[in-house]
Amino acid sequence: MRTINEKLYLKGLIAILIIIGAYSCSDDDSGGFVDEVEEEEEETIDEESDFDGPNYSDDYTSTASWGDRSSWNLANVHDPSITKDGEYFYMVQTDASYGNAHAGNGHFPYRRSKDLVNWDFQGMVFSEVPSWIKDSLNSMRAQMDPPLPAIENPEYGFWAPEIAEVDGKYRFYYSVVVTNPIVGNDNNTSWTERAFIGLAETDDLASNNWEDKGMVISSISDGLETYTRTGSGDWSGYFKYNAIDPSFIQTNNGDHWLIYGSWHSGIAAVEVDPSTGKPFQLNSLEDYGTRIAGRGNVTQNRWQALEGPEIVYNEDTGYYYLFLAYDELSVAYNTRVARSENIEGPYYGIDGGNVTNGAEAFPVLTHPYQFDNHPGWVGIAHCTVFRDEETGKWFYSSQGRLPEGVEGINASNAVMMGHVREIYWTEDGWPLVAPERYAAVPDETIVKEDLIGTWEQITLQYQYRTMQTSVDVILNEDNKLGGAISGSWSFDEDSQTLSINGNSFILDNAWDWEASPRKTTITYAGIANNGYSVWGKKSR
């Protein structure tokens, strides 16, 4: 994530903000977001369907408090990590909640689900701060030149955990940042202290009992910058690598790697000992890893506006895929991806850009967006990506935030709903994130007649802190296009793909979360020639 200073500023909305008022939810299942529409527009696409999908509201502010945690489902989710053990999926996440509901109740919220739709809150991973963090911090301060005095009462942030299965055990990598300035009391004159990545292990995820294994790695300075700041506009970070946002991967040849970092000098990859889950040694700067992704001038820029790395290997394509969160988290967050045949890179985007050397990563997989009848979602990034081995399906999960200034919701941008979405793979091996959140809608064969009608289409073109909105596209029976796009369309029933003016889109049965009442629908997803994802859903 970004330097601790800016992270604290931005995290204010999620970890520090005290919500003054609570607003009750609408009585309907859309959270009160649906505008009045013409009666014919309310007709369902599949009036005979008896599928009973999710109906919980996206405005959960009336049940956001700690006392209502049993009813949260996917409310109050941020920076999730998901893995499966037996019949359950388990999710861990950053300490973040509307109204600071987690405060004083432990760290790293923990929940589980059998279907990725209905989630039960299980408590917190840690009841208190691991003692090694303060000891390690002050030991490092004493070894600085000149030595610095101990911080007796450090202040902490608990962010961005990673959960992974390794040979029958489960590793829990977690980020803890010390938010005190290195010297003095003013964040405008001193960088804040370092971050740490720790490790805990368990044999049984259901028990929620973890054995802490201590420090894995910490933020490291390369001596090129001082820890003093010239003011709030000085973002030339003191630390080379920021020890936040761990992601673990076991490569196809059995090596174990930790991927971590944010902003500062980019994303680092370091090989770890399979027996300990930690780097083999930390005696020199090189032991902290090598940069595998950056943004902009990576040789000079210490403020690179990317974070939340997640790497997965797809054996069907033979590539490692590096998912990245771009920009600030409250609104602008968007997800990019690059790929490489080697874990250490270089990683390239769909346009051939070398992301390891600082090129912008394409395609854009998620972006602030708005379908009709809903305020839309922003802050959609810092994802976990996983495959359900039982079904073979791939999934993407992150938080989504409501936009700023939603009428009737106090501090609406602090509302964070967990999003789980399916991932599709294009013929040339690039991932696509589904337009609608996952609801376990039954897979049914789509026929041409199902496609004829009006669709809402969104192109996720990158615009900083700006939601992309939908336009109407009409698929006419004669295969001509109407509405906002002219041209023609065709459909291949065997492959279940749609072609619009020669561009290929993957079709799927989905849940229309924005409709009132909610209903099943059909969606399409593809990648435009400029690297922007295109989403569509049938509205009528």
Summary of the structure (lengths in Angstrom):
residues: 540
radius of gyration: 23.1
end to end distance: 41.4
largest distance: 77.5
contacts: 1846
relative contact order: 0.12
helix: 11%
strand: 38%
